[in-house]
């Protein structure tokens, strides 16, 4: 199960858009039925992957993160995701100074 998730995150960087789309679809499906620990891990990976320069990482990870936000709509999970994004970017900004 964990190995499959690792592969899905790897596939989000694929140059092949159909591979990225399939990975995005599978990640969304898994997040719908995951516990909070797995959900938090996936969000952390998606946020971190946006800054990767490998393949189409930025496109794949950002698209998937947007779809997660759209899928879960308003509520505590969305608030948690946005807080993690802000936390991540504030750490990045403080390193640059």
N, C-alpha and C positions, 0 to 999 in steps of 0.2 A: 504494500500500500504506500509506504513512504517512498520507495524507489520509484513508483509510478508518478508520484507528485514531483519528485526531482526531475524526471523526464519531461513532465508537462511544462515545468518552468524553463527547462532547456529549450523545448520546442517553441516557446514564445519568442525566441531569438532567431528562429529559422528564416532564411531568405525566401522560403516558399510560403506564400500567404495562406494556402489551404492548410498547411501544417500549423501555422500560428492560430488560425481560426478554430481548428479542431481542439487544440490545447486550451484555448480560451473557453470554448464550450464545455469541455470536460472539467476545467477548474471551477467554473460557475456551478456546474451540477454537484461537484463534491462539496463546495462551500455551503450549498443549500442544506446539506445533511450533516455537516461537520460539527464537532463540538467547538467550544470557544478557543481552546488551545490551538487546534488546527487552523481555525479561522484567523487567529492573531498571527500565527506563523506565515500563512499565505499572504496576508496583507503586508507583513514586513518584507517578504520576498518581492512582492509586486512593487512596493515603493522603492526598494533598493535596486531593482532591475531597471527602473527608468533611467538611472544614471549610467548604466553599462554601455560600453561602446561595441560590444560583440554583436555582429550580424545586424538583425533588425530588432534588437532588444528594446530600444526606446519606443519604437512603434508597437511592438507586441505587448510589452508590459503596461504601457500607458493605456492602450486600448482595453486590455483586460481589466485594469483598475477602474477605468470609466464604466465598463459594463457591470462590475461589482457594485459600484456606487448607484448605478441606475437600477439594478436588480433589487437591491436591498432598500432603496428609497429612503425615506425619512425614518428616523428612529435611533436607537442607541448604537446599533452597529455602524450606521453611517457617521454618527457623531464620533465614535471611536476611531474610524478610519481617518476622518479629517484631522483629528487630534494627532494621530500618528504621522500624517503627512506634515503637519505644522512642526511637530517635534523633530522630524527628520530634516526638514529644511532649515530649522533654526540651528541644528548641530552643524550643518554644512556651512551656513553663513558664519558661524563663530569660528570655524576652522580657517576661513578665508581671511579673517581680519588679522 
